[in-house]
Amino acid sequence: MIYNKDIDLSIFQPYKINCESCSGLCCVALYFSKSDGFPKDKKAGTACKNLQTDYKCKIYPQLPKHGLKGCMAYDCFGAGQYITRYVKDLPNWLTIPQKEAEQIFNSFLVVMRVYQTLWYLSQCLILQLPQSEKEKARSLIDEGNMLIDISLEKLAVLDTQPFCEKANNYLKHICTIFQSYFPNSNKVSSKDYIGKNMKQKDLRGKDFSMSLLIAANLERSNLYGANFLGADTRDTNICNTDLSQCLFLTQIQINSANGNDKTLLPPYLHKPKTWGLT
């Protein structure tokens, strides 16, 4: 088994989106491109045309009908609700002063980078790893949480690069450990699998980290111990596929892929309601 038998899923709770506790930050702060499955091209800092005054999406139930895959896949790792707690008077995004808005948006992006890193580090806590390695992960998680436990003004200009580099080096180390468990896995250095048909292939221990898996076919492949750290899984076919023992999957990767009721996921992820609706 790649994962521990007894998993405390509560460690992932801070990094799961809660739109009810957010002020629609992703729909305002980010740049959107229509070609990436968003309603229209939109500049960062401009509210989406479908964002209502209650911070809810006007067409959320119809996202699959409109083919808005970018909206359906997006995940902020919980940064939206984290930053919204800082804002005493929830803003009207159409009238808020630019300087105040930029401070909120910059802080949102900072926390999203840190929270994504903490999500990966939290996965290390449930992997079959030596206790010493898990202690390193816990130390980094504590460091990351302390890093962003500051005022909004300081968050907006926080340099996360040193922390993220340290965490990424640790994650690379963990990837190397698991790669050693699969000495016979395919070690081809190619990262381009766009449209590649790997249906029913033996891909145990495959290193897909930072790979382009756009529209690739992984249906019924053996992916035990496969590493998906930072992989682009837009429209990847994972129907009828067991991903339950894969490394470093995120919810946004699952949301971006095409699965079905027979797709098996790690216990800390959930099947999108939109599977089978598009």
Accessible surface in RSA format (square Angstrom, percent):
REM  Atomic radii and reference values for relative SASA: ProtOr
REM  Chains: A
REM  Algorithm: Lee & Richards
REM  Probe-radius: 1.40
REM  Slices: 20
REM RES _ NUM      All-atoms   Total-Side   Main-Chain    Non-polar    All polar
REM                ABS   REL    ABS   REL    ABS   REL    ABS   REL    ABS   REL
RES MET A   1   133.39  69.1  88.80  58.8  44.59 106.2  60.44  51.4  72.94  96.6
RES ILE A   2     6.92   3.9   6.64   4.9   0.28   0.7   6.92   5.0   0.00   0.0
RES TYR A   3     2.98   1.4   2.98   1.7   0.00   0.0   2.95   2.2   0.03   0.0
RES ASN A   4    32.07  22.1  28.40  27.4   3.66   8.8  11.54  27.8  20.53  19.8
RES LYS A   5   182.81  89.2 148.82  91.3  33.98  80.9  95.82  86.2  86.99  92.7
RES ASP A   6   134.64  94.3 113.58 113.0  21.06  49.8  41.00  96.5  93.64  93.4
RES ILE A   7    43.40  24.7  13.88  10.3  29.53  71.2  15.62  11.3  27.78  75.4
RES ASP A   8    85.27  59.7  74.52  74.2  10.76  25.4  38.96  91.7  46.32  46.2
RES LEU A   9    72.64  40.5  66.60  47.6   6.04  15.2  66.83  46.9   5.80  15.6
RES SER A  10    72.32  61.1  56.00  74.7  16.32  37.6  47.99 102.2  24.33  34.1
RES ILE A  11    45.24  25.7  32.98  24.6  12.26  29.5  41.38  29.8   3.86  10.5
RES PHE A  12     0.10   0.0   0.10   0.1   0.00   0.0   0.10   0.1   0.00   0.0
RES GLN A  13   114.73  64.2 110.70  80.9   4.03   9.6  43.50  92.6  71.23  54.0
RES PRO A  14    66.29  48.3  50.50  46.0  15.79  57.4  63.38  52.3   2.91  18.1
RES TYR A  15     8.54   4.0   6.69   3.8   1.85   4.8   0.15   0.1   8.39  10.3
RES LYS A  16    64.53  31.5  60.44  37.1   4.09   9.7  34.71  31.2  29.82  31.8
RES ILE A  17    76.61  43.6  55.72  41.5  20.89  50.4  55.72  40.1  20.89  56.7
RES ASN A  18    67.00  46.2  61.96  59.9   5.04  12.1  17.42  41.9  49.58  47.9
RES CYS A  19    94.93  71.8  78.37  87.4  16.56  38.9  34.52  87.5  60.41  65.1
RES GLU A  20   135.85  78.0 103.86  78.6  31.99  76.2  55.98 108.3  79.87  65.2
RES SER A  21    54.30  45.9  40.25  53.7  14.05  32.4  27.70  59.0  26.60  37.3
RES CYS A  22    22.80  17.2  14.38  16.0   8.42  19.8   5.94  15.0  16.86  18.2
RES SER A  23     0.95   0.8   0.95   1.3   0.00   0.0   0.00   0.0   0.95   1.3
RES GLY A  24     7.79   9.6   0.00   N/A   7.79   9.6   6.92  19.0   0.88   2.0
RES LEU A  25     0.34   0.2   0.34   0.2   0.00   0.0   0.34   0.2   0.00   0.0
RES CYS A  26    35.95  27.2  35.36  39.4   0.59   1.4   3.13   7.9  32.82  35.4
RES CYS A  27    28.87  21.8  28.87  32.2   0.00   0.0   0.00   0.0  28.87  31.1
RES VAL A  28     0.72   0.5   0.72   0.7   0.00   0.0   0.72   0.6   0.00   0.0
RES ALA A  29     4.34   4.0   0.00   0.0   4.34   9.9   0.00   0.0   4.34  11.5
RES LEU A  30    27.82  15.5  26.36  18.9   1.46   3.7  27.82  19.5   0.00   0.0
RES TYR A  31   143.36  66.9 125.39  71.3  17.97  46.8  95.52  71.8  47.84  59.0
RES PHE A  32    12.13   6.1  11.82   7.3   0.31   0.8  12.13   7.4   0.00   0.0
RES SER A  33    14.49  12.2  13.22  17.6   1.26   2.9   3.27   7.0  11.22  15.7
RES LYS A  34   139.10  67.9 130.08  79.8   9.02  21.5  72.62  65.4  66.48  70.8
RES SER A  35   105.62  89.3  62.78  83.8  42.85  98.7  57.94 123.4  47.69  66.8
RES ASP A  36    72.90  51.1  56.46  56.2  16.44  38.9  15.74  37.0  57.16  57.0
RES GLY A  37    13.83  17.1   0.00   N/A  13.83  17.1  12.76  35.0   1.06   2.4
RES PHE A  38    30.18  15.1  28.66  17.8   1.52   3.9  28.66  17.4   1.52   4.3
RES PRO A  39    17.50  12.8   4.87   4.4  12.63  45.9   7.89   6.5   9.61  59.8
RES LYS A  40   101.18  49.4 101.11  62.0   0.07   0.2  46.31  41.7  54.87  58.4
RES ASP A  41    93.84  65.7  79.60  79.2  14.24  33.7  29.41  69.2  64.42  64.2
RES LYS A  42    14.65   7.1   7.64   4.7   7.01  16.7  13.83  12.4   0.82   0.9
RES LYS A  43   156.12  76.2 151.93  93.2   4.19  10.0  96.49  86.8  59.63  63.5
RES ALA A  44    65.47  60.2  40.45  62.4  25.02  56.9  40.77  57.4  24.71  65.5
RES GLY A  45    34.77  42.9   0.00   N/A  34.77  42.9  12.60  34.6  22.17  49.7
RES THR A  46    64.51  45.9  60.76  61.6   3.75   8.9  51.48  69.1  13.03  19.7
RES ALA A  47    24.52  22.5   9.44  14.6  15.08  34.3   9.44  13.3  15.08  39.9
RES CYS A  48    14.92  11.3   9.84  11.0   5.08  11.9   2.00   5.1  12.91  13.9
RES LYS A  49   131.10  64.0  99.38  61.0  31.72  75.5  64.36  57.9  66.74  71.1
RES ASN A  50    11.47   7.9  10.69  10.3   0.79   1.9   1.96   4.7   9.52   9.2
RES LEU A  51    30.05  16.7   5.08   3.6  24.97  62.8   6.34   4.5  23.71  63.8
RES GLN A  52    73.23  40.9  62.52  45.7  10.71  25.5  25.06  53.3  48.17  36.5
RES THR A  53   131.73  93.7 106.87 108.3  24.86  59.3  84.30 113.2  47.44  71.7
RES ASP A  54    79.23  55.5  60.43  60.1  18.80  44.5  43.15 101.6  36.08  36.0
RES TYR A  55    42.67  19.9  30.28  17.2  12.40  32.3  23.34  17.5  19.33  23.8
RES LYS A  56   105.54  51.5 101.41  62.2   4.13   9.8  58.37  52.5  47.17  50.2
RES CYS A  57    39.30  29.7  24.82  27.7  14.48  34.0  13.86  35.1  25.44  27.4
RES LYS A  58   122.38  59.7 102.25  62.7  20.13  47.9  55.86  50.3  66.53  70.9
RES ILE A  59    31.15  17.7  31.15  23.2   0.00   0.0  31.15  22.4   0.00   0.0
RES TYR A  60   149.35  69.7 145.97  83.1   3.38   8.8  97.66  73.4  51.69  63.7
RES PRO A  61   101.93  74.3  69.66  63.5  32.26 117.3  79.14  65.3  22.79 141.6
RES GLN A  62    72.00  40.3  70.64  51.6   1.36   3.2  21.99  46.8  50.01  37.9
RES LEU A  63     8.10   4.5   8.10   5.8   0.00   0.0   8.10   5.7   0.00   0.0
RES PRO A  64    22.63  16.5  14.41  13.1   8.23  29.9  14.42  11.9   8.22  51.1
RES LYS A  65   171.45  83.6 131.70  80.8  39.75  94.6  89.08  80.2  82.37  87.7
RES HIS A  66    98.46  53.8  70.65  49.1  27.81  71.1  48.04  49.5  50.42  58.7
RES GLY A  67    40.54  50.0   0.00   N/A  40.54  50.0  25.59  70.2  14.95  33.5
RES LEU A  68    16.09   9.0  16.09  11.5   0.00   0.0  16.09  11.3   0.00   0.0
RES LYS A  69    96.29  47.0  94.39  57.9   1.89   4.5  63.73  57.4  32.56  34.7
RES GLY A  70    10.54  13.0   0.00   N/A  10.54  13.0   8.80  24.2   1.74   3.9
RES CYS A  71    39.20  29.6  20.88  23.3  18.32  43.0  10.91  27.6  28.29  30.5
RES MET A  72    34.20  17.7  11.77   7.8  22.43  53.4  17.69  15.0  16.51  21.9
RES ALA A  73    11.99  11.0  11.99  18.5   0.00   0.0  11.99  16.9   0.00   0.0
RES TYR A  74    48.22  22.5  38.55  21.9   9.67  25.2  40.01  30.1   8.21  10.1
RES ASP A  75     9.72   6.8   6.73   6.7   2.99   7.1   1.11   2.6   8.61   8.6
RES CYS A  76    10.64   8.0  10.43  11.6   0.21   0.5   0.20   0.5  10.43  11.3
RES PHE A  77    10.45   5.2  10.45   6.5   0.00   0.0  10.45   6.3   0.00   0.0
RES GLY A  78     0.38   0.5   0.00   N/A   0.38   0.5   0.00   0.0   0.38   0.9
RES ALA A  79     0.00   0.0   0.00   0.0   0.00   0.0   0.00   0.0   0.00   0.0
RES GLY A  80     1.60   2.0   0.00   N/A   1.60   2.0   1.60   4.4   0.00   0.0
RES GLN A  81    29.37  16.4  29.35  21.4   0.02   0.1  19.87  42.3   9.50   7.2
RES TYR A  82    21.51  10.0  20.62  11.7   0.90   2.3  14.16  10.6   7.35   9.1
RES ILE A  83     0.00   0.0   0.00   0.0   0.00   0.0   0.00   0.0   0.00   0.0
RES THR A  84    14.78  10.5  12.12  12.3   2.66   6.3  12.12  16.3   2.66   4.0
RES ARG A  85   173.31  72.8 136.50  69.6  36.81  87.6  74.15 101.3  99.16  60.1
RES TYR A  86    65.71  30.7  40.93  23.3  24.79  64.5  41.51  31.2  24.20  29.8
RES VAL A  87    17.56  11.6   7.46   6.8  10.10  24.3  10.97   9.5   6.60  17.9
RES LYS A  88   202.44  98.8 164.45 100.9  37.99  90.4 115.94 104.4  86.50  92.1
RES ASP A  89   124.12  86.9 111.63 111.1  12.49  29.5  38.87  91.5  85.25  85.0
RES LEU A  90    91.14  50.8  64.12  45.9  27.02  67.9  64.12  45.0  27.02  72.7
RES PRO A  91    10.72   7.8   1.62   1.5   9.10  33.1   9.51   7.9   1.21   7.5
RES ASN A  92    81.09  55.9  66.84  64.6  14.24  34.3  29.64  71.3  51.45  49.7
RES TRP A  93    27.51  11.0   7.09   3.4  20.42  48.0   7.09   3.8  20.42  33.1
RES LEU A  94   151.85  84.6 117.46  84.0  34.39  86.4 120.26  84.5  31.59  85.0
RES THR A  95   102.04  72.6  73.70  74.7  28.34  67.6  67.82  91.1  34.22  51.7
RES ILE A  96    28.32  16.1   8.54   6.4  19.78  47.7  13.64   9.8  14.68  39.8
RES PRO A  97    84.55  61.6  73.52  67.0  11.03  40.1  84.55  69.8   0.00   0.0
RES GLN A  98   133.60  74.7 121.52  88.8  12.08  28.8  45.62  97.1  87.98  66.7
RES LYS A  99   177.59  86.6 170.23 104.4   7.36  17.5 115.50 104.0  62.09  66.1
RES GLU A 100    82.14  47.2  75.52  57.1   6.61  15.7  32.57  63.0  49.56  40.5
RES ALA A 101     7.86   7.2   7.86  12.1   0.00   0.0   7.86  11.1   0.00   0.0
RES GLU A 102    81.17  46.6  80.63  61.0   0.53   1.3  26.67  51.6  54.50  44.5
RES GLN A 103    51.42  28.8  47.94  35.0   3.48   8.3   8.52  18.1  42.90  32.5
RES ILE A 104     3.22   1.8   3.22   2.4   0.00   0.0   3.22   2.3   0.00   0.0
RES PHE A 105    16.87   8.4  16.87  10.4   0.00   0.0  16.87  10.2   0.00   0.0
RES ASN A 106    67.60  46.6  65.68  63.5   1.92   4.6   7.52  18.1  60.08  58.1
RES SER A 107     0.00   0.0   0.00   0.0   0.00   0.0   0.00   0.0   0.00   0.0
RES PHE A 108     0.32   0.2   0.32   0.2   0.00   0.0   0.32   0.2   0.00   0.0
RES LEU A 109    56.07  31.2  55.77  39.9   0.30   0.8  55.81  39.2   0.26   0.7
RES VAL A 110     5.42   3.6   5.42   4.9   0.00   0.0   5.42   4.7   0.00   0.0
RES VAL A 111     0.00   0.0   0.00   0.0   0.00   0.0   0.00   0.0   0.00   0.0
RES MET A 112    31.82  16.5  31.82  21.1   0.00   0.0  28.13  23.9   3.69   4.9
RES ARG A 113   114.67  48.1 110.00  56.1   4.67  11.1  58.21  79.5  56.46  34.2
RES VAL A 114     0.00   0.0   0.00   0.0   0.00   0.0   0.00   0.0   0.00   0.0
RES TYR A 115    12.85   6.0  12.85   7.3   0.00   0.0   1.00   0.8  11.86  14.6
RES GLN A 116    65.99  36.9  65.99  48.2   0.00   0.0   5.65  12.0  60.34  45.8
RES THR A 117    11.40   8.1  10.38  10.5   1.02   2.4   1.27   1.7  10.13  15.3
RES LEU A 118     0.00   0.0   0.00   0.0   0.00   0.0   0.00   0.0   0.00   0.0
RES TRP A 119     5.67   2.3   5.67   2.7   0.00   0.0   5.67   3.0   0.00   0.0
RES TYR A 120    18.91   8.8  18.91  10.8   0.00   0.0  14.96  11.2   3.96   4.9
RES LEU A 121     0.00   0.0   0.00   0.0   0.00   0.0   0.00   0.0   0.00   0.0
RES SER A 122     1.36   1.1   1.36   1.8   0.00   0.0   0.00   0.0   1.36   1.9
RES GLN A 123     0.68   0.4   0.68   0.5   0.00   0.0   0.19   0.4   0.50   0.4
RES CYS A 124     0.00   0.0   0.00   0.0   0.00   0.0   0.00   0.0   0.00   0.0
RES LEU A 125    26.16  14.6  18.60  13.3   7.56  19.0  18.60  13.1   7.56  20.3
RES ILE A 126     5.92   3.4   5.92   4.4   0.00   0.0   5.92   4.3   0.00   0.0
RES LEU A 127     1.02   0.6   1.02   0.7   0.00   0.0   1.02   0.7   0.00   0.0
RES GLN A 128    79.08  44.2  71.81  52.5   7.27  17.3  22.75  48.4  56.33  42.7
RES LEU A 129    18.46  10.3   0.00   0.0  18.46  46.4   3.32   2.3  15.14  40.7
RES PRO A 130    74.61  54.4  61.84  56.4  12.77  46.4  73.87  61.0   0.74   4.6
RES GLN A 131   107.73  60.2  99.50  72.7   8.23  19.6  57.08 121.5  50.65  38.4
RES SER A 132    69.26  58.5  58.19  77.7  11.07  25.5  48.20 102.6  21.06  29.5
RES GLU A 133    16.36   9.4  16.36  12.4   0.00   0.0   0.88   1.7  15.49  12.6
RES LYS A 134    18.81   9.2  18.81  11.5   0.00   0.0   2.09   1.9  16.72  17.8
RES GLU A 135    89.78  51.5  85.48  64.7   4.30  10.2  39.72  76.8  50.05  40.9
RES LYS A 136   104.16  50.8  98.81  60.6   5.35  12.7  66.72  60.1  37.44  39.9
RES ALA A 137     0.00   0.0   0.00   0.0   0.00   0.0   0.00   0.0   0.00   0.0
RES ARG A 138    91.70  38.5  90.55  46.2   1.15   2.7  40.20  54.9  51.50  31.2
RES SER A 139    69.39  58.6  61.12  81.6   8.27  19.1  29.43  62.7  39.96  56.0
RES LEU A 140    14.25   7.9  14.25  10.2   0.00   0.0  14.25  10.0   0.00   0.0
RES ILE A 141    18.87  10.7  18.87  14.1   0.00   0.0  18.87  13.6   0.00   0.0
RES ASP A 142    85.35  59.8  83.27  82.9   2.08   4.9  21.85  51.4  63.50  63.3
RES GLU A 143    62.47  35.9  56.98  43.1   5.49  13.1  33.19  64.2  29.28  23.9
RES GLY A 144     0.00   0.0   0.00   N/A   0.00   0.0   0.00   0.0   0.00   0.0
RES ASN A 145    56.16  38.7  51.89  50.1   4.27  10.3  23.38  56.3  32.78  31.7
RES MET A 146   146.54  75.9 132.62  87.8  13.92  33.1 107.46  91.4  39.08  51.8
RES LEU A 147    49.52  27.6  40.50  29.0   9.02  22.7  47.66  33.5   1.86   5.0
RES ILE A 148     1.23   0.7   1.23   0.9   0.00   0.0   1.23   0.9   0.00   0.0
RES ASP A 149   109.42  76.6  91.20  90.8  18.21  43.1  12.53  29.5  96.89  96.6
RES ILE A 150    49.96  28.4  37.20  27.7  12.76  30.7  48.55  35.0   1.41   3.8
RES SER A 151    49.08  41.5  35.70  47.6  13.39  30.8  40.39  86.0   8.70  12.2
RES LEU A 152    22.97  12.8  21.18  15.1   1.80   4.5  21.18  14.9   1.80   4.8
RES GLU A 153   105.67  60.7  98.16  74.3   7.50  17.9  49.94  96.6  55.72  45.5
RES LYS A 154   131.95  64.4 129.02  79.2   2.93   7.0  73.08  65.8  58.87  62.7
RES LEU A 155     0.00   0.0   0.00   0.0   0.00   0.0   0.00   0.0   0.00   0.0
RES ALA A 156    16.14  14.8   6.03   9.3  10.10  23.0   6.03   8.5  10.10  26.8
RES VAL A 157   126.24  83.1  96.59  87.4  29.65  71.4 105.20  91.4  21.04  57.1
RES LEU A 158    37.08  20.7  24.98  17.9  12.10  30.4  28.62  20.1   8.46  22.8
RES ASP A 159    96.29  67.4  79.35  79.0  16.93  40.0  40.74  95.9  55.55  55.4
RES THR A 160     8.24   5.9   6.52   6.6   1.71   4.1   0.00   0.0   8.24  12.5
RES GLN A 161   100.98  56.5  99.81  72.9   1.17   2.8  35.17  74.9  65.81  49.9
RES PRO A 162    84.23  61.4  73.19  66.7  11.04  40.1  79.79  65.9   4.43  27.6
RES PHE A 163     7.19   3.6   4.74   2.9   2.46   6.4   6.00   3.6   1.20   3.4
RES CYS A 164    17.56  13.3  17.56  19.6   0.00   0.0  11.19  28.3   6.37   6.9
RES GLU A 165    88.88  51.0  86.89  65.7   1.99   4.7  26.32  50.9  62.56  51.1
RES LYS A 166   104.35  50.9  97.34  59.7   7.01  16.7  68.53  61.7  35.82  38.2
RES ALA A 167     0.00   0.0   0.00   0.0   0.00   0.0   0.00   0.0   0.00   0.0
RES ASN A 168    66.89  46.1  65.91  63.7   0.98   2.4  12.32  29.6  54.58  52.8
RES ASN A 169    92.65  63.9  84.89  82.0   7.76  18.7  25.41  61.1  67.24  65.0
RES TYR A 170    17.79   8.3  11.41   6.5   6.37  16.6  17.02  12.8   0.77   0.9
RES LEU A 171     3.20   1.8   3.20   2.3   0.00   0.0   3.20   2.2   0.00   0.0
RES LYS A 172   132.46  64.6 129.93  79.7   2.53   6.0  81.09  73.0  51.37  54.7
RES HIS A 173    76.33  41.7  69.91  48.6   6.42  16.4  57.32  59.1  19.02  22.1
RES ILE A 174     0.00   0.0   0.00   0.0   0.00   0.0   0.00   0.0   0.00   0.0
RES CYS A 175    22.17  16.8  18.11  20.2   4.06   9.5  16.64  42.2   5.52   6.0
RES THR A 176    92.42  65.7  87.38  88.6   5.03  12.0  66.43  89.2  25.98  39.3
RES ILE A 177    33.62  19.1  29.86  22.2   3.76   9.1  33.62  24.2   0.00   0.0
RES PHE A 178     4.13   2.1   3.67   2.3   0.46   1.2   3.94   2.4   0.18   0.5
RES GLN A 179    41.03  22.9  38.09  27.8   2.94   7.0  31.67  67.4   9.36   7.1
RES SER A 180    75.95  64.2  48.26  64.4  27.68  63.8  48.89 104.1  27.05  37.9
RES TYR A 181   110.81  51.7  84.23  47.9  26.58  69.2  72.58  54.5  38.23  47.1
RES PHE A 182    30.80  15.4  26.90  16.7   3.90  10.2  30.80  18.7   0.00   0.0
RES PRO A 183    92.02  67.1  75.06  68.4  16.96  61.6  76.37  63.1  15.65  97.2
RES ASN A 184   148.76 102.6 114.86 111.0  33.90  81.6  39.01  93.9 109.76 106.1
RES SER A 185    16.95  14.3   0.54   0.7  16.41  37.8   8.67  18.5   8.28  11.6
RES ASN A 186    81.04  55.9  64.37  62.2  16.66  40.1  27.68  66.6  53.35  51.6
RES LYS A 187   135.93  66.3 103.31  63.4  32.62  77.7  66.59  59.9  69.34  73.9
RES VAL A 188    94.25  62.0  75.96  68.8  18.29  44.1  83.27  72.4  10.98  29.8
RES SER A 189   101.01  85.4  80.49 107.4  20.52  47.3  52.04 110.8  48.97  68.6
RES SER A 190    50.28  42.5  36.94  49.3  13.34  30.7  36.07  76.8  14.21  19.9
RES LYS A 191    79.15  38.6  73.31  45.0   5.85  13.9  64.97  58.5  14.19  15.1
RES ASP A 192    88.31  61.9  73.40  73.1  14.91  35.3  28.01  65.9  60.30  60.1
RES TYR A 193    12.88   6.0  11.92   6.8   0.97   2.5  12.02   9.0   0.87   1.1
RES ILE A 194    91.53  52.1  68.75  51.2  22.78  54.9  68.75  49.5  22.78  61.8
RES GLY A 195    47.60  58.7   0.00   N/A  47.60  58.7  19.70  54.1  27.89  62.5
RES LYS A 196   103.01  50.3  95.17  58.4   7.84  18.7  51.23  46.1  51.79  55.2
RES ASN A 197   100.90  69.6  82.99  80.2  17.91  43.1  29.85  71.8  71.05  68.7
RES MET A 198     5.96   3.1   5.96   3.9   0.00   0.0   3.56   3.0   2.40   3.2
RES LYS A 199    90.22  44.0  78.45  48.1  11.76  28.0  27.25  24.5  62.96  67.1
RES GLN A 200   121.03  67.7  93.09  68.0  27.94  66.5  19.82  42.2 101.21  76.8
RES LYS A 201   111.44  54.4 108.65  66.7   2.79   6.6  53.59  48.2  57.85  61.6
RES ASP A 202    89.71  62.8  59.72  59.4  29.99  70.9  37.68  88.7  52.04  51.9
RES LEU A 203    18.36  10.2  15.44  11.0   2.92   7.3  18.36  12.9   0.00   0.0
RES ARG A 204   117.70  49.4 112.41  57.3   5.30  12.6  20.52  28.0  97.19  58.9
RES GLY A 205     2.44   3.0   0.00   N/A   2.44   3.0   0.33   0.9   2.11   4.7
RES LYS A 206     6.43   3.1   6.37   3.9   0.06   0.1   3.99   3.6   2.44   2.6
RES ASP A 207    51.34  36.0  46.22  46.0   5.12  12.1  13.50  31.8  37.84  37.7
RES PHE A 208     0.00   0.0   0.00   0.0   0.00   0.0   0.00   0.0   0.00   0.0
RES SER A 209    16.76  14.2  16.70  22.3   0.06   0.1   3.88   8.3  12.88  18.0
RES MET A 210   132.19  68.5 115.50  76.4  16.70  39.8 105.03  89.3  27.17  36.0
RES SER A 211     0.86   0.7   0.00   0.0   0.86   2.0   0.00   0.0   0.86   1.2
RES LEU A 212    73.77  41.1  73.77  52.8   0.00   0.0  73.77  51.8   0.00   0.0
RES LEU A 213     0.00   0.0   0.00   0.0   0.00   0.0   0.00   0.0   0.00   0.0
RES ILE A 214    41.27  23.5  41.27  30.7   0.00   0.0  41.27  29.7   0.00   0.0
RES ALA A 215    55.53  51.1  39.09  60.3  16.43  37.4  40.27  56.7  15.26  40.4
RES ALA A 216     0.43   0.4   0.00   0.0   0.43   1.0   0.00   0.0   0.43   1.1
RES ASN A 217    33.38  23.0  33.28  32.2   0.11   0.3  12.69  30.5  20.70  20.0
RES LEU A 218     0.31   0.2   0.31   0.2   0.00   0.0   0.31   0.2   0.00   0.0
RES GLU A 219    26.39  15.2  26.39  20.0   0.00   0.0   0.00   0.0  26.39  21.5
RES ARG A 220   126.08  52.9 104.02  53.0  22.05  52.5  22.84  31.2 103.24  62.6
RES SER A 221     5.26   4.4   0.00   0.0   5.26  12.1   0.02   0.0   5.24   7.3
RES ASN A 222    65.22  45.0  56.60  54.7   8.62  20.7  23.89  57.5  41.33  39.9
RES LEU A 223     1.86   1.0   0.00   0.0   1.86   4.7   0.13   0.1   1.74   4.7
RES TYR A 224    76.81  35.9  72.03  41.0   4.79  12.5  62.80  47.2  14.01  17.3
RES GLY A 225     2.86   3.5   0.00   N/A   2.86   3.5   0.00   0.0   2.86   6.4
RES ALA A 226     0.00   0.0   0.00   0.0   0.00   0.0   0.00   0.0   0.00   0.0
RES ASN A 227     7.00   4.8   7.00   6.8   0.00   0.0   4.16  10.0   2.85   2.8
RES PHE A 228     3.15   1.6   3.15   1.9   0.00   0.0   3.15   1.9   0.00   0.0
RES LEU A 229    24.80  13.8  24.80  17.7   0.00   0.0  24.80  17.4   0.00   0.0
RES GLY A 230    34.03  42.0   0.00   N/A  34.03  42.0  18.84  51.7  15.19  34.0
RES ALA A 231     6.69   6.2   0.00   0.0   6.69  15.2   0.00   0.0   6.69  17.7
RES ASP A 232    35.47  24.8  28.59  28.5   6.88  16.3  19.77  46.5  15.69  15.7
RES THR A 233     9.13   6.5   6.62   6.7   2.51   6.0   6.33   8.5   2.80   4.2
RES ARG A 234   111.07  46.6 111.07  56.6   0.00   0.0  52.52  71.8  58.54  35.5
RES ASP A 235    48.21  33.8  42.33  42.1   5.88  13.9   9.46  22.3  38.75  38.6
RES THR A 236     0.46   0.3   0.46   0.5   0.00   0.0   0.46   0.6   0.00   0.0
RES ASN A 237    37.15  25.6  37.15  35.9   0.00   0.0  15.03  36.2  22.12  21.4
RES ILE A 238     6.38   3.6   6.38   4.8   0.00   0.0   6.38   4.6   0.00   0.0
RES CYS A 239    28.25  21.4  28.25  31.5   0.00   0.0   4.14  10.5  24.10  26.0
RES ASN A 240    33.31  23.0  19.01  18.4  14.29  34.4   3.39   8.2  29.92  28.9
RES THR A 241     0.77   0.5   0.00   0.0   0.77   1.8   0.77   1.0   0.00   0.0
RES ASP A 242    71.68  50.2  62.97  62.7   8.71  20.6  28.11  66.2  43.57  43.4
RES LEU A 243     2.34   1.3   2.34   1.7   0.00   0.0   2.34   1.6   0.00   0.0
RES SER A 244    23.93  20.2  23.88  31.9   0.06   0.1  15.06  32.1   8.87  12.4
RES GLN A 245    27.65  15.5  26.08  19.1   1.58   3.8  13.45  28.6  14.20  10.8
RES CYS A 246     0.31   0.2   0.31   0.3   0.00   0.0   0.00   0.0   0.31   0.3
RES LEU A 247     1.92   1.1   1.92   1.4   0.00   0.0   1.92   1.4   0.00   0.0
RES PHE A 248     0.36   0.2   0.20   0.1   0.16   0.4   0.20   0.1   0.16   0.5
RES LEU A 249     3.97   2.2   3.97   2.8   0.00   0.0   3.97   2.8   0.00   0.0
RES THR A 250     1.27   0.9   1.27   1.3   0.00   0.0   0.31   0.4   0.96   1.5
RES GLN A 251    15.21   8.5  14.70  10.7   0.51   1.2  12.81  27.3   2.40   1.8
RES ILE A 252    51.07  29.1  50.72  37.8   0.35   0.9  50.72  36.5   0.35   1.0
RES GLN A 253    11.27   6.3   9.13   6.7   2.14   5.1   9.77  20.8   1.50   1.1
RES ILE A 254     2.25   1.3   2.25   1.7   0.00   0.0   2.25   1.6   0.00   0.0
RES ASN A 255    27.46  18.9  13.45  13.0  14.01  33.7   1.79   4.3  25.67  24.8
RES SER A 256    22.89  19.3  10.94  14.6  11.95  27.5   7.06  15.0  15.83  22.2
RES ALA A 257     4.96   4.6   1.68   2.6   3.28   7.5   1.68   2.4   3.28   8.7
RES ASN A 258    59.77  41.2  58.10  56.1   1.67   4.0  20.43  49.2  39.34  38.0
RES GLY A 259     8.07  10.0   0.00   N/A   8.07  10.0   0.00   0.0   8.07  18.1
RES ASN A 260    45.06  31.1  40.95  39.6   4.11   9.9  27.35  65.8  17.71  17.1
RES ASP A 261   130.29  91.3 115.26 114.7  15.03  35.5  33.00  77.7  97.29  97.0
RES LYS A 262   146.22  71.3 133.79  82.1  12.43  29.6  84.38  76.0  61.84  65.9
RES THR A 263     0.00   0.0   0.00   0.0   0.00   0.0   0.00   0.0   0.00   0.0
RES LEU A 264    90.23  50.2  89.38  63.9   0.84   2.1  90.23  63.4   0.00   0.0
RES LEU A 265    24.25  13.5   5.38   3.9  18.86  47.4   5.38   3.8  18.86  50.8
RES PRO A 266     0.93   0.7   0.00   0.0   0.93   3.4   0.00   0.0   0.93   5.8
RES PRO A 267    67.83  49.4  42.76  39.0  25.07  91.1  54.66  45.1  13.17  81.8
RES TYR A 268     1.32   0.6   0.00   0.0   1.32   3.4   0.59   0.4   0.73   0.9
RES LEU A 269    15.57   8.7   0.21   0.1  15.36  38.6   2.11   1.5  13.46  36.2
RES HIS A 270   109.73  60.0 104.97  73.0   4.76  12.2  79.27  81.7  30.46  35.4
RES LYS A 271    81.25  39.6  65.18  40.0  16.07  38.3  48.61  43.8  32.64  34.8
RES PRO A 272    16.64  12.1   7.11   6.5   9.53  34.7  10.85   9.0   5.79  36.0
RES LYS A 273   196.12  95.7 172.19 105.6  23.93  57.0 123.76 111.4  72.36  77.1
RES THR A 274    32.17  22.9  31.33  31.8   0.84   2.0  23.10  31.0   9.07  13.7
RES TRP A 275    37.11  14.9  16.16   7.8  20.95  49.2  18.99  10.1  18.13  29.4
RES GLY A 276    75.45  93.1   0.00   N/A  75.45  93.1  39.85 109.4  35.61  79.7
RES LEU A 277   119.29  66.4  90.56  64.8  28.73  72.2  94.69  66.5  24.60  66.2
RES THR A 278   100.93  71.8  35.91  36.4  65.02 154.9  45.61  61.3  55.31  83.6
END  Absolute sums over single chains surface
CHAIN  1 A    14360.8      11821.8       2539.0       7761.0       6599.7
END  Absolute sums over all chains
TOTAL         14360.8      11821.8       2539.0       7761.0       6599.7
